[in-house]
Amino acid sequence: MSIKEELTRSQVAFLEKHKIAEDSLINANGGGMTEELRQRMIDEEKIVAYNSSECTVNSNHRFVTQDGHCPQCIKVSLQNALEEYEDGYVYIIGSVKAGLVKIGLTTEIVKRVKSLNGTASRFAGCDDWEMLFYAKTTKIGKTARLIREKLENYLDRRQYTKIDKPQKTAELFRCSYNKARQAYIEVHNEQMLEFTQKVEKFGIIDSYQFRNLIATTV
């Protein structure tokens, strides 16, 4: 029996709207997100668990992502889930003004820095972001997540303002470009991922060898 035959019309419509393939689903068997289920989703590369326990906001919502959130209620959770196994670019950019490097991902690399430096964005309050390294690969969400995990000790935990709204980010690190690049190399070797279109800006990376500062809560 097809998985979709077990779902409601609205659930099928949600999957079709966001182009979530049936083979990207896993049965939660009526429960919520557990460490065992999360690990199964990682191992089997599943995006969404269906037949989960009821969402606390809407009892008709019975999907859950690896982060334990309802993708129908929390858009960023859905976005992160969809990016996990998407093709695109993983990149390292830096800001001299802030003394920070950012581990990011995108499906469109050409205009990425311009969008982060633009007046409407000014990511983390900075307008001097420079692309230092990028590489194209599959599973950009997974790759970026694993790199960030290796740099967790250097995570910048400050809160920033974007368009007058406070925000926190898990993408910024108080470490040198070399430290970030080494994390990428380790993930590359451990996961046996294929990377193409690799570009490194050797002419400017010396300016981004910031001190490696252990994170503190601000």
C-alpha positions in Angstrom: 0.0 0.0 0.0 1.2 3.5 -0.9 2.1 5.7 2.0 -0.2 8.4 0.6 -3.1 6.1 1.0 -2.6 6.3 4.8 -2.7 10.1 4.7 -5.5 12.7 4.6 -6.2 14.8 1.6 -4.7 17.9 3.2 -1.5 16.0 4.1 -1.1 14.7 0.6 -1.7 18.2 -0.7 1.0 19.5 1.6 3.5 17.0 0.4 2.7 17.7 -3.2 2.9 21.5 -2.7 6.4 21.2 -1.3 7.5 18.4 -3.6 8.3 16.0 -0.8 8.7 12.5 -2.4 7.1 9.5 -0.8 10.5 7.8 -0.4 11.5 10.8 1.8 9.0 9.8 4.4 9.2 7.5 7.5 6.5 6.2 9.8 6.6 7.7 13.3 4.1 5.0 14.4 2.0 7.5 16.4 4.8 8.9 18.5 6.8 12.1 18.7 10.4 12.7 17.8 12.8 10.5 19.7 16.5 10.1 19.5 16.0 6.7 17.9 13.6 8.1 15.3 15.9 11.0 14.6 18.8 8.6 14.1 16.8 6.5 11.7 15.9 9.5 9.7 19.5 10.5 9.4 20.7 7.0 8.6 17.9 6.5 6.0 18.0 10.1 4.7 14.3 10.8 5.4 13.0 14.4 5.4 9.7 14.0 7.3 8.1 11.5 9.6 4.4 10.9 9.1 1.8 9.4 11.5 3.4 11.3 14.4 1.7 12.4 17.6 -0.6 15.4 17.3 0.9 18.8 16.8 0.3 21.0 19.9 -1.0 23.8 17.7 -3.2 21.9 15.2 -4.4 18.3 16.0 -4.8 17.7 12.2 -1.0 18.1 11.8 0.7 14.7 12.0 4.1 15.4 10.5 7.4 16.0 12.3 10.9 16.9 11.1 14.3 15.8 12.5 14.4 18.8 14.7 11.1 17.7 16.4 9.0 20.5 14.9 5.8 20.5 12.9 6.7 21.4 9.3 3.2 22.6 8.6 3.4 25.2 11.4 7.0 26.2 11.4 8.3 27.2 8.0 11.9 27.4 8.9 11.7 23.8 10.1 10.3 22.7 6.7 13.0 24.8 4.9 15.8 23.1 6.9 14.3 19.7 6.3 14.1 20.2 2.5 17.6 21.6 2.3 19.1 18.6 4.1 19.4 16.5 0.9 19.3 19.3 -1.7 21.9 20.0 -4.4 23.7 23.3 -4.1 26.7 25.1 -2.6 28.2 25.1 0.9 30.3 28.2 1.5 32.5 30.0 4.0 32.3 33.8 4.1 33.9 36.3 6.5 33.5 39.8 7.9 36.6 41.7 9.0 34.4 44.2 10.8 32.8 41.6 13.0 35.7 39.1 13.1 33.3 36.3 12.2 33.1 33.6 9.6 29.7 32.2 8.4 29.1 28.6 7.3 26.2 28.9 4.8 24.4 27.1 2.0 22.6 28.2 -1.1 21.3 26.9 -4.4 22.5 30.2 -6.1 26.0 31.2 -5.3 26.6 34.1 -7.7 24.5 36.7 -5.8 24.8 35.3 -2.3 27.3 37.8 -0.9 25.6 40.8 -2.5 22.3 39.7 -0.9 23.9 39.4 2.6 25.6 42.8 2.3 22.5 44.6 1.0 20.7 47.3 2.9 17.7 45.1 3.5 19.8 42.3 4.9 23.1 43.5 6.4 23.5 40.0 7.8 24.5 40.2 11.5 24.7 44.0 11.1 27.6 43.8 8.7 28.0 45.0 5.1 31.6 43.7 4.4 31.0 40.0 3.9 33.4 38.4 1.5 33.2 34.9 -0.1 36.3 33.0 0.9 35.4 29.4 -0.2 32.6 27.5 -1.8 32.0 24.1 -3.3 29.0 22.4 -5.0 27.7 19.2 -3.6 24.6 17.1 -2.9 23.0 17.2 0.6 23.9 20.8 1.3 21.9 21.0 4.5 23.5 17.9 6.0 27.0 19.1 4.9 26.6 22.5 6.4 25.1 21.1 9.6 28.0 18.7 10.1 30.5 21.5 9.5 28.8 23.7 12.0 28.7 20.9 14.6 32.5 20.7 14.3 32.8 24.4 15.0 30.2 24.4 17.8 32.8 25.5 20.4 33.2 28.8 18.5 29.6 29.6 17.8 28.7 33.3 18.1 25.8 33.3 20.5 24.9 37.0 20.3 21.5 38.2 19.2 21.3 40.5 16.2 18.7 42.7 14.7 17.3 42.3 11.2 14.8 44.8 9.9 14.2 45.9 13.6 13.5 42.3 14.6 15.8 40.4 17.0 17.3 37.1 15.7 19.7 34.4 16.6 21.8 32.5 14.1 23.6 29.1 14.3 25.8 30.0 11.3 28.3 32.5 12.7 31.6 31.5 14.3 34.4 33.3 16.1 37.2 31.4 14.5 39.8 31.6 11.8 39.1 30.8 8.2 41.6 28.0 8.5 39.6 26.5 11.3 36.4 26.6 9.3 38.2 25.2 6.2 39.6 22.3 8.3 36.0 21.5 9.5 34.9 21.3 5.9 37.9 19.0 5.0 37.0 16.7 7.9 33.4 16.4 6.9 34.5 15.9 3.3 36.7 12.9 4.3 34.3 11.4 6.9 31.2 11.5 4.7 32.9 10.6 1.4 30.9 13.4 -0.3 31.6 14.5 -3.8 32.4 18.2 -4.2 32.7 20.0 -7.5 33.2 23.6 -8.6 35.5 24.3 -5.6 36.7 27.9 -5.4 39.0 29.3 -2.8 40.0 33.0 -2.6 43.7 32.5 -1.7 44.5 36.2 -2.3 42.4 37.5 0.6 42.1 34.6 3.2 45.0 35.9 5.2 42.8 38.8 6.4 40.3 36.3 7.9 42.6 34.3 10.2 40.7 35.5 13.3 41.4 34.3 16.8 39.6 31.0 17.7 37.5 32.1 20.7 35.5 29.6 22.7 31.8 30.5 22.8 30.3 32.1 25.9 26.6 33.0 26.6 25.9 36.7 26.2 
